[in-house]
């Protein structure tokens, strides 16, 4: 596993989502199998990327997205997953919500569950652990992917037991 990095130049057409044929079956071959789930799209801001296989071709789908600013609650079950559980507090709407790819996430002293299970790859735009009195543990078979890296500040500890895949310039944890 790991992160597939796709570098894009130019701009996207106006609209919510677009698919691009990366490998054509017309060249005499067929693409088969299961594409990687962790995809980082570099070069265009605020787009989420996914790969799919259809009719023997490999497609990149990019979706325009405005990230939400989320704080970890963990009140439902402690899973940080893609859209399945409302374990996050949306600081803009003041309500519980789901995590979506590219959201900005913060782990602070307000979280009710400090044991964070990551069952699959997640790709936030920003990850900040700023707890002062809460000690967090990230564990599970998934991990944090993408180009954002992770910033840790304040006195709370962070134990990372996941395999993370930061691409590009953000391959390390920044202690602020």
C-alpha positions as CSV (number, residue, x, y, z in Angstrom):
1,X,0.0,0.0,0.0
2,X,1.0,3.6,0.0
3,X,0.0,6.8,-1.7
4,X,-0.3,7.1,-5.5
5,X,0.8,10.7,-6.4
6,X,-0.6,12.2,-9.6
7,X,0.9,15.5,-10.6
8,X,-1.5,17.7,-12.6
9,X,-0.8,21.0,-14.3
10,X,-3.4,23.5,-15.5
11,X,-6.9,24.0,-14.2
12,X,-10.1,22.0,-13.9
13,X,-13.2,22.8,-15.9
14,X,-15.9,24.4,-13.9
15,X,-18.1,21.7,-12.2
16,X,-18.2,19.4,-9.3
17,X,-16.3,16.3,-10.7
18,X,-14.5,15.2,-13.8
19,X,-12.9,11.9,-15.0
20,X,-9.8,11.6,-17.1
21,X,-8.7,8.5,-19.0
22,X,-5.1,7.9,-18.0
23,X,-4.5,4.5,-19.7
24,X,-6.5,3.7,-22.7
25,X,-7.5,0.1,-23.6
26,X,-7.3,1.2,-27.3
27,X,-3.5,0.7,-27.2
28,X,-4.0,-3.1,-27.2
29,X,-3.9,-3.7,-23.5
30,X,-6.4,-4.0,-20.7
31,X,-6.1,-2.6,-17.2
32,X,-7.5,-5.0,-14.6
33,X,-7.4,-5.5,-10.8
34,X,-8.2,-3.1,-8.0
35,X,-6.7,0.4,-8.1
36,X,-5.1,1.9,-5.0
37,X,-7.4,3.7,-2.7
38,X,-5.0,6.4,-1.5
39,X,-4.5,9.0,-4.2
40,X,-2.9,12.4,-3.8
41,X,-3.4,14.9,-6.6
42,X,-0.7,17.6,-6.7
43,X,-0.8,20.8,-8.6
44,X,-4.5,21.7,-8.1
45,X,-5.9,23.0,-4.8
46,X,-9.0,21.5,-3.2
47,X,-9.6,18.4,-5.3
48,X,-9.9,14.9,-4.1
49,X,-8.7,12.1,-6.4
50,X,-9.7,8.5,-7.0
51,X,-8.7,5.9,-9.5
52,X,-11.1,3.4,-11.1
53,X,-11.0,0.8,-13.8
54,X,-13.7,0.7,-16.4
55,X,-13.9,-1.2,-19.7
56,X,-10.2,-2.0,-19.5
57,X,-9.1,1.7,-19.0
58,X,-7.7,3.4,-16.0
59,X,-9.4,6.6,-15.0
60,X,-8.6,9.4,-12.6
61,X,-11.6,11.2,-11.1
62,X,-11.0,14.5,-9.5
63,X,-13.7,16.2,-7.4
64,X,-13.8,19.8,-6.4
65,X,-14.2,20.2,-2.7
66,X,-14.1,22.9,-0.1
67,X,-12.6,21.4,3.1
68,X,-14.5,21.6,6.4
69,X,-12.8,22.5,9.6
70,X,-13.3,19.6,12.0
71,X,-12.5,18.8,15.6
72,X,-12.3,15.2,16.8
73,X,-15.2,14.1,19.1
74,X,-15.0,10.3,18.9
75,X,-18.4,10.1,20.6
76,X,-19.9,7.6,18.2
77,X,-17.2,4.8,18.2
78,X,-13.7,6.1,17.9
79,X,-13.3,5.4,14.2
80,X,-11.7,8.0,11.9
81,X,-13.1,6.8,8.6
82,X,-14.3,8.2,5.3
83,X,-17.9,9.3,5.7
84,X,-19.2,6.3,7.8
85,X,-19.4,7.8,11.3
86,X,-20.2,11.2,12.7
87,X,-17.2,11.4,15.0
88,X,-16.4,15.0,14.1
89,X,-17.5,18.4,15.3
90,X,-17.8,20.9,12.4
91,X,-16.6,24.2,13.8
92,X,-18.4,26.2,11.0
93,X,-21.9,24.7,11.6
94,X,-21.5,23.7,15.3
95,X,-22.8,20.2,14.6
96,X,-21.6,16.6,14.4
97,X,-20.5,15.5,10.9
98,X,-18.6,12.9,8.9
99,X,-15.0,13.2,7.7
100,X,-14.5,13.6,4.0
101,X,-11.2,13.5,2.0
102,X,-9.4,16.9,2.3
103,X,-11.1,18.1,5.5
104,X,-8.9,19.9,8.0
105,X,-8.8,18.0,11.2
106,X,-7.8,18.9,14.8
107,X,-7.4,16.7,17.8
108,X,-7.6,18.9,21.0
109,X,-8.8,18.6,24.6
110,X,-12.5,18.4,23.6
111,X,-12.3,14.9,22.2
112,X,-14.2,12.3,24.3
113,X,-12.4,9.3,22.9
114,X,-8.6,9.6,22.7
115,X,-8.1,6.1,21.1
116,X,-8.5,6.8,17.4
117,X,-8.9,3.8,15.2
118,X,-8.1,4.4,11.5
119,X,-9.6,1.4,9.6
120,X,-8.7,2.6,6.1
121,X,-6.6,5.3,4.5
122,X,-7.7,8.8,5.3
123,X,-6.5,12.0,3.5
124,X,-7.0,15.2,5.3
125,X,-5.8,18.6,4.0
126,X,-4.3,19.4,7.5
127,X,-3.9,17.3,10.6
128,X,-3.2,19.1,13.9
129,X,-2.9,17.5,17.3
130,X,-3.0,20.4,19.8
131,X,-4.2,18.7,23.0
132,X,-2.8,19.9,26.2
133,X,-4.3,17.5,28.7
134,X,-5.5,14.6,26.5
135,X,-3.0,11.9,25.2
136,X,-4.0,10.6,21.7
137,X,-3.2,7.2,20.1
138,X,-3.7,6.6,16.4
139,X,-3.9,2.9,15.6
140,X,-5.6,0.5,13.2
141,X,-4.8,-1.0,9.8
142,X,-5.3,2.3,7.9
143,X,-3.2,5.4,8.0
144,X,-3.0,9.1,7.2
145,X,-2.1,9.8,3.5
146,X,-1.6,12.8,1.3
147,X,0.6,15.8,1.1
148,X,-0.4,17.6,4.3
149,X,1.8,16.0,7.0
150,X,1.0,16.3,10.7
151,X,1.6,19.1,13.2
152,X,1.8,18.3,16.9
153,X,1.9,21.0,19.6
154,X,1.0,21.6,23.3
155,X,1.8,19.1,26.1
156,X,-0.5,16.1,25.3
157,X,1.3,13.1,23.9
158,X,0.6,11.5,20.5
159,X,1.3,7.8,19.9
160,X,1.3,6.8,16.3
161,X,0.8,3.1,15.6
162,X,-0.3,3.4,12.0
163,X,1.6,3.3,8.8
164,X,1.2,6.7,7.2
165,X,2.1,7.8,3.7
166,X,2.9,11.5,3.5
167,X,3.9,12.4,-0.1
168,X,6.1,15.3,-1.1
169,X,7.5,17.9,1.2
170,X,5.4,16.8,4.2
171,X,7.0,13.5,5.1
172,X,7.7,14.2,8.7
173,X,5.8,15.3,11.8
174,X,6.2,19.0,12.6
175,X,6.4,19.8,16.3
176,X,5.2,23.4,16.7
